[in-house]
Amino acid sequence: MGALTEKSSKIYQKGDPALPMDKANQLLQQLQDWSLDEDQQIIQRTFKFKNYYETMAFVNSVAWIAHREDHHPDMEVTYNRCVVNYSTHSVGGLSENDFICAAKIDALL
């Protein structure tokens, strides 16, 4: 994971290619408990917490990472759970940015 956390997100233009699936699977192995969705367009992880306060602290930390990296996930937030989904809309699938941000989120825990 260290290699990914040392990197920064870059800007992808509409039409840039998505990551090849073999590269995405290789990067996925560097993350903790993330998985591909059934269409292989999104990486996702569910985080569970003791209470609402811990959940919101986590959400705010993810928001800070998203702001710093200029790469924003979709999140589903409930009382003690947060599902984080990453994909890169401009490439229509996954980019290295998704894995960089996921690794930085893993480093929070």
C-alpha beads as a LAMMPS data file, in Angstrom:
LAMMPS data file: protein, C-alpha beads

109 atoms
108 bonds

1 atom types
1 bond types

-500.0 500.0 xlo xhi
-500.0 500.0 ylo yhi
-500.0 500.0 zlo zhi

Masses

1 110.0

Atoms # bond

1 1 1 0.000 0.000 0.000
2 1 1 2.906 2.367 0.670
3 1 1 3.590 2.918 -3.006
4 1 1 0.011 4.018 -3.651
5 1 1 -0.143 6.333 -0.638
6 1 1 2.991 8.102 -1.860
7 1 1 1.354 9.001 -5.182
8 1 1 -1.020 11.834 -6.036
9 1 1 -4.019 11.770 -8.317
10 1 1 -3.692 13.204 -11.795
11 1 1 -6.215 14.722 -14.153
12 1 1 -7.742 12.439 -16.754
13 1 1 -9.465 13.856 -19.803
14 1 1 -12.683 12.544 -21.257
15 1 1 -11.719 9.779 -23.648
16 1 1 -8.532 8.761 -21.818
17 1 1 -8.480 4.969 -21.494
18 1 1 -9.575 3.194 -18.332
19 1 1 -7.117 0.883 -16.609
20 1 1 -6.783 -2.539 -18.199
21 1 1 -8.426 -5.146 -15.972
22 1 1 -5.147 -6.960 -15.245
23 1 1 -3.616 -3.718 -13.918
24 1 1 -6.777 -2.961 -11.888
25 1 1 -6.626 -6.422 -10.297
26 1 1 -2.946 -5.934 -9.515
27 1 1 -3.645 -2.609 -7.782
28 1 1 -6.656 -4.081 -5.981
29 1 1 -4.323 -6.580 -4.306
30 1 1 -2.546 -3.650 -2.627
31 1 1 -5.750 -2.536 -0.858
32 1 1 -7.508 -3.826 2.269
33 1 1 -10.982 -5.327 1.746
34 1 1 -11.868 -3.407 -1.433
35 1 1 -13.673 -5.231 -4.224
36 1 1 -14.759 -4.689 -7.799
37 1 1 -18.436 -4.274 -8.578
38 1 1 -20.035 -6.808 -10.920
39 1 1 -19.450 -4.563 -13.964
40 1 1 -15.787 -4.053 -12.987
41 1 1 -16.220 -0.280 -13.225
42 1 1 -16.103 0.593 -9.515
43 1 1 -14.039 -0.354 -6.491
44 1 1 -15.941 -0.355 -3.240
45 1 1 -15.539 -1.017 0.445
46 1 1 -17.924 -0.993 3.393
47 1 1 -16.621 0.534 6.627
48 1 1 -18.405 -0.166 9.934
49 1 1 -18.190 1.939 13.085
50 1 1 -19.401 1.895 16.688
51 1 1 -21.613 4.956 16.398
52 1 1 -22.686 7.970 14.372
53 1 1 -19.860 10.188 15.640
54 1 1 -17.178 7.767 14.418
55 1 1 -18.970 7.403 11.090
56 1 1 -19.099 11.169 10.577
57 1 1 -15.447 11.589 11.588
58 1 1 -14.542 9.011 8.946
59 1 1 -16.733 10.711 6.303
60 1 1 -15.058 14.045 7.021
61 1 1 -11.618 12.441 6.727
62 1 1 -12.579 10.915 3.370
63 1 1 -13.845 14.345 2.256
64 1 1 -10.462 15.857 3.169
65 1 1 -8.625 13.205 1.124
66 1 1 -11.021 13.743 -1.792
67 1 1 -10.427 17.484 -1.671
68 1 1 -6.632 17.117 -1.517
69 1 1 -6.581 14.597 -4.364
70 1 1 -9.347 16.314 -6.364
71 1 1 -10.936 12.901 -6.802
72 1 1 -14.290 12.363 -5.143
73 1 1 -16.024 9.096 -4.252
74 1 1 -19.693 8.292 -4.034
75 1 1 -20.584 7.485 -0.433
76 1 1 -23.585 5.900 1.217
77 1 1 -23.716 6.910 4.877
78 1 1 -25.868 5.476 7.674
79 1 1 -25.660 5.611 11.467
80 1 1 -22.693 3.257 11.816
81 1 1 -21.687 2.386 8.250
82 1 1 -20.199 4.049 5.198
83 1 1 -19.897 2.491 1.752
84 1 1 -17.249 4.166 -0.410
85 1 1 -17.338 3.743 -4.198
86 1 1 -14.599 4.964 -6.501
87 1 1 -14.547 5.184 -10.282
88 1 1 -13.240 7.755 -12.737
89 1 1 -16.089 9.211 -14.747
90 1 1 -13.877 10.820 -17.388
91 1 1 -12.436 7.425 -18.417
92 1 1 -15.683 5.531 -17.993
93 1 1 -14.208 3.063 -15.514
94 1 1 -11.227 2.724 -13.230
95 1 1 -8.050 4.781 -13.154
96 1 1 -5.038 4.727 -10.883
97 1 1 -6.633 7.673 -9.001
98 1 1 -9.283 5.328 -7.600
99 1 1 -6.650 3.063 -6.074
100 1 1 -4.519 5.944 -4.779
101 1 1 -7.471 7.419 -2.913
102 1 1 -8.598 4.018 -1.630
103 1 1 -5.103 3.359 -0.252
104 1 1 -5.111 6.748 1.491
105 1 1 -8.480 5.910 3.054
106 1 1 -7.112 2.542 4.221
107 1 1 -4.222 4.405 5.856
108 1 1 -6.735 6.265 8.063
109 1 1 -7.641 3.109 9.947

Bonds

1 1 1 2
2 1 2 3
3 1 3 4
4 1 4 5
5 1 5 6
6 1 6 7
7 1 7 8
8 1 8 9
9 1 9 10
10 1 10 11
11 1 11 12
12 1 12 13
13 1 13 14
14 1 14 15
15 1 15 16
16 1 16 17
17 1 17 18
18 1 18 19
19 1 19 20
20 1 20 21
21 1 21 22
22 1 22 23
23 1 23 24
24 1 24 25
25 1 25 26
26 1 26 27
27 1 27 28
28 1 28 29
29 1 29 30
30 1 30 31
31 1 31 32
32 1 32 33
33 1 33 34
34 1 34 35
35 1 35 36
36 1 36 37
37 1 37 38
38 1 38 39
39 1 39 40
40 1 40 41
41 1 41 42
42 1 42 43
43 1 43 44
44 1 44 45
45 1 45 46
46 1 46 47
47 1 47 48
48 1 48 49
49 1 49 50
50 1 50 51
51 1 51 52
52 1 52 53
53 1 53 54
54 1 54 55
55 1 55 56
56 1 56 57
57 1 57 58
58 1 58 59
59 1 59 60
60 1 60 61
61 1 61 62
62 1 62 63
63 1 63 64
64 1 64 65
65 1 65 66
66 1 66 67
67 1 67 68
68 1 68 69
69 1 69 70
70 1 70 71
71 1 71 72
72 1 72 73
73 1 73 74
74 1 74 75
75 1 75 76
76 1 76 77
77 1 77 78
78 1 78 79
79 1 79 80
80 1 80 81
81 1 81 82
82 1 82 83
83 1 83 84
84 1 84 85
85 1 85 86
86 1 86 87
87 1 87 88
88 1 88 89
89 1 89 90
90 1 90 91
91 1 91 92
92 1 92 93
93 1 93 94
94 1 94 95
95 1 95 96
96 1 96 97
97 1 97 98
98 1 98 99
99 1 99 100
100 1 100 101
101 1 101 102
102 1 102 103
103 1 103 104
104 1 104 105
105 1 105 106
106 1 106 107
107 1 107 108
108 1 108 109
